[in-house]
Amino acid sequence: FNVNTGQRAFKNSAPADHICLCTQNLPDTFSGDELNNPSKYFDVKKYDGTGNSTTNTITGVGFQPDLIWCKKRSASSNHVLYDAIRGTSNALRSNQKSAESAFGNAVVTPTSTGFTITGSDTNGLNDSGTYISWLWDAGTAAATASTDGNITPSAQWVNATAGFSISKFTGNDTSGATVGHGLGAKPELIIIKNATQTYDGGAPWIVGHEGIASGAWTHYIPLNDSAGETDNAGMFNDTAPSNTVVTLGGSWYVNESSESMIMYAWTSIPGYSSFGKYTGNNNSDGTFIHCGFSPRYIMVRSLTNARNWLIWDTARTSGNGALRPDVDNNELTGTYELIDIVSNGFKMRTNTTNMNAAEDHMYAAFAEYPFKVSRAHFTTT
């Protein structure tokens, strides 16, 4: 039978206090100049390296990025992260434990429409080759640091509209210490790095996620290697974050006395971001993951076994291979390109273990289009 739910005009008006069941009547994600436009808060930009000291200018971004994550696609090179708090010369590398330090001679400076790379860098950030950058907006200026926890950040940027904050704080080596994140909602993805410790080659990146241990926050996964989820109260003190604070254990990875910690925290915004888990089916007709939007960026990771992290984005629609935050390798192609990015989520099209093994996987996704305005989709071949 045929049903008219509002996709065309009714012969009679909809009943009082009812609306048509159609995408036009779905809630708006953002309002004002940012109406249903995720690119005002997150974007992806490709660029080519100059291979010399010429300033490289990346433009076309709808905001001044406060977290800049760059990776060379065409050859092995470190993943490099800069943020508004730590400055333009202090790089962190997601595939290494090392403390923050300069990345060659590169200086990465945000602009109102993107960022620039200056310096005679041939060390993998502006060398000849192709690159990708993932960019987040953490607010138009530094926020007044939250005093909700018993550790007050020394610096903090907050964009509650986009559900993202950056916090820098000094650890106190006390289990149960709390840090205010400023979001006003429970974070579902938290990444913490001891940015200054050099002991043992540096501290691992610690990831907490709503999908790990079914949201119990008793386990963590390292961003910089392929180890599976680990039960350790030293990270989040076996305590889920609240609407105001993140609770820390006493591990020197996240809370060492006199060391500077950097914390990235996200909470989901319907139509813009989604953090969850899915169970793979080890089949080429793979699992579909509903996000409520057409993703611009997807990061996944097995929760059960030692596997690589994987990132896709729609800026690399020709040969959209996976990049791995835990290693410095170039893009993985072949079966790692077999992912459909559709109007309301994504679907695996391969039984490749890292993507679709019959086990639990966590994911983080950011939107290109909310489902309300999404029509087209990207499909693998």
N, C-alpha and C positions, 0 to 999 in steps of 0.2 A: 504494500500500500504506500501511497505518497503522503507525506506529512509536511505541511507548511508551518515551520516553527518561527517564521519571521524573516526568512531569506527573501521573500517578496511580500508585497502589501497584502494584508488581510482584506477579505471582502467586508468584514465588519471590524471595528476597532478592537484592540486587545482589551480584555476585561479590566475594570478599575483595579488599581494597585498591582498590576502585573506588567511585565515587559516581555518583549520578544526574545526567544532563545537564539541569539546570533552574536557573532564576535563584536559587532558594533556596540553592543550593550555590556561588554565585559568592562571591569573597572580599569581606569587609567593607571599606568605605572608611575609616571611622573606628571607634573603639571607645568603650566607656564611655558617658558621658552624650551623647557626640557620635556615637553609632553611626549610620553611614550618613546623617548629617544635615549636608549642606553649608552650611545656613543658620547653623551655628555659627561659620562662618569667612568667609562672603561672603553679602551680601544686597542687595536692591534695595528702596527705599522711595519711593513717591510722596508728595508733600505739596503743599498749597496755600499760597501766600504770604499773609501777613496784610495787606500793603500799608501797614503803619505800624510804629511802634516796639515793638509788642507782641511779647514773646518767642514765638518759634515753636518748639514742642517736637515732635520727631519720635521716636516710640517704636516698640516692637515688634521691635527688632533683638535677636538672641540673643547679642550680644557688644558690647563697647565698640569702635567702629570707630577704626582707626588711620590709614586713608586714606579720606577723604570726598571724593567727586567729585559735584558738583551741576550740573544744567543746567535752565534754564527751557525747558519744552516748548511753551508757548503763544505765544511771541514770541521775537524775536532777543535774545540775551543771551549773555555769555561762559560757557564751561565753566569751572568754578572748583574748584580742588583744594586741600585742606588735609591735613596729615598730622601725626602725633604728634611728629615731630622739630621741624618749623618753627613749630609753635604755632597758636593759634586766630585770629590776625589776619593771618597772612602767606599770601595767596592766590597761587597760580599759575594761569595760564589756558592750557589746552591749545591754544587756537586763536590764541595770540599768542606772540611771542618775548620779551615783556617780562619783566623781573625780578620777583621776588616783591614784593608790596605789598598794602596793605589793599584790600579790595573794598568801596568806599563806607565805611559805618560798621559793616558787618557783622562780628560776632564769632561764629565757629562753634566750639562747644565739645562734644566727645564726652561722652556719658554711658554708663552701664552698659548701657543698652537703646536707644541711638540717639545723637541729638545735638540741640543747641539752636542757634537763630540769634537773636542779640540785636543791638540797635542800630537806629537809624532808617534802615534800608536800603531805598531805593526804586531801587536801582541794578541790580536783576536777580537777587538771591538770595532776597529775601523780599518782593518787589513782588507786587501782585495777579496771579494767574495760577497755572498748574499747573507743577509741577516734578518732576524725578526725581533720585534720589540713588543712587549705586553705592558700596558700602561693603565694605572689606576689614579683616580682623583680622591684625595683624602681631605678635601676642604680648600677653601680659598686662602686660608692663613692658619698659623699655629693656633691651636685652641688653648683655653685655660685648662691646665692639667687637672684631671679628675682627682678628687680627694676622697673618693668612696672607699678605697682600700687603705690598708695600713702602710703601704708603700705608695708614695706620690710620684708619678713620673716626672722626670726632669724636663721632658719635652713631650708634646703630644699633638697630633693632627687628627681631626675627627670629621668624617662626613656621614652623619647619621642618615641622611637621605639615601645614600648609596650603600649604607651598612658597612663602612670600612673605617678602621682607625689604625694609626701607627703610634706606638708608645715606646719611649726610651726610659729605662729605669735602672737603678742600681740595686743589685740583689742584697739580701740580708741573711742568706743561709739559714732560713727558718721555715720549717714545714708548717703549712697553713697560712703563710703570708698571702696577702691579697693585693691586687693591682686593679685600679679602676680603668675600664676600657673606653668609657665615654659614649657607647653606642645607644644606651637606653633599651637594649634588647639583648637576649642571650647570644653570644657568638657561637657559630656552628663550625667555623674553621679558625684555628689559631696556629700561627707559626712563630716560634721563639728561637732566637739565636743569641748565644753569648758572644757579643761582637768583639770583645777585647782580649779574651783569654787565649794565651798561646801554649799553655801546658798541654802535653800529649798531642801536639799538632793542632790544637784548637778543640772546640766543643761541637758536637753534632747539632744539626738543625732538628728541632723537636716539633712534631706536628700533632696537634690534637684535632679531632674531627668528630662530628656528631655520629658518624657511622662506625667509628672504631669502638669495639666492645659494646655495640648497640647503644652508644651514647652514654656509657657509664663513666667515661673519662678516667678509667683505671689503667688504660694502656696508651701507648703512643707509637708513632712510626717515624723513623728518621727520614728527612728529605734528601740527605746527601748520600744514602746508599740504599741497597735493595732489601735490607732486613725486614722481616715481617713484623706485625704488631707485637709489642712487648709489654708485659705487665710490670709496671714500675710506679709506685706511689710517689717517687721522688720528683716526678714531672708536674702533675696536676693534683697531687695529694688525694687522689681518688675522689675528687670533687668536681662536679660539673660547674661550668661558669654560670653566673647569674646575669640578670639584666644590668648589673652594675659592675661586677668584679670578676676577675680571673683568679682562681686559687692556685697557688704554687706549692710544690714540694720543696725539699731542701737540696735537690741535686744541683751541682755546680753547672750543669748544662743550662738551667733556666733561672737560677737564683743564687749565684755565687756572690758572697760578700765582696764589696768594693769593685765588682766588675759591671760593665755596662751591658744591659740586655736590650735587644730590640724585639718588639712584638708587633706582628701584623694580625689583626683580628677582623673577621667578617661575620655578619649575620645576614640571613637570606632576605631579599626584597622581592616579593612576588612580581613576576614579569621581568625581573632584572638579573637575579642571582639565585642559585639553587645548590644546596650541599646535602648529599645523601649517600646511599649505597644501593647497589644492585647485585643480584646473583647471576653470574654468567651461566650459559647453557652448553658451552663447548660445541657450538653448532654454527654453520654459516648463515642460518636464519637466526641471528643472534637476539640477545635481549634488547628490548626497547626501554629506554629510560625517559620518563616524562619529566620535563622541566617547567612547562608552562610558557615557554618562549623558544624562539629559534636561536641556538647558541652561537656566539661569536668565538668562544673559548671553552675548551673542555680539558680537564685534568683528571686522570683516573689512576688508581693504585690498588692492587690486590691487598686485601686485609688478612688473608689466610696464610700465604706463603711468601717466600723471598722472591720478589719480582721487581722489575723496573717501574718507575713512574713514567707516565706517558702524557703528552700535551698535544692537542690539535687546535687549530684555529681556522677560520674561514678566509683569512687574508691570503693563505697559501692554497688557493683552490686548484692550482695546477700542481699535481704531485703533493697533495696534502699529507705528507708523512708525519710520523710521530717524532717529537723531540722528548728527550729524557732528562729531567732536572737533576737526576742523581749521577749522571755521567757526562763527559764532555764531547761525546760523539756527535757526528752530523745526523741529519734526518734519517729515520728508518722508513723505507718505502716498501713496496710489495704488499704483503698482507696487512701491514700496519697502516695502509691507506684505506682499508675496507671498513669505513664507518660512514653511515648516513647521518647527516645533520639536517633535520626536518623542522617544520614550522612550530612544533611543540616539544622538541627534545632531540634525542639521538638514538641510533640503533647500530649495534655491532653486526658486521656482515662477514665474520670470520670466526674460526675456532682458535685463533692464535692465543696462546696461554695468557700473556700479559693483559690482553684485552677482554677475553671472554671465556676463561677457564671456568669450570663448574664450581665456583667458590665465590665468596663475597668480595666485592670491590667497592671502594669509596670513590666519590666523584665530587668535583667542584666545577660549576659552569656559570658563565656570564653571558648575557644576552646580546644578540645583534638586533633582534626585533621581538617585542612582546607578541604573544600569540594573537592579541587583538588586532595587530596591524601586519602580521606575518602572512605572506602568501607563497613566496618562492621557497625552495629548499635546495640543499647541496647533497647530491647523491653520488656515491662512488660508482665506478664502472669496472 
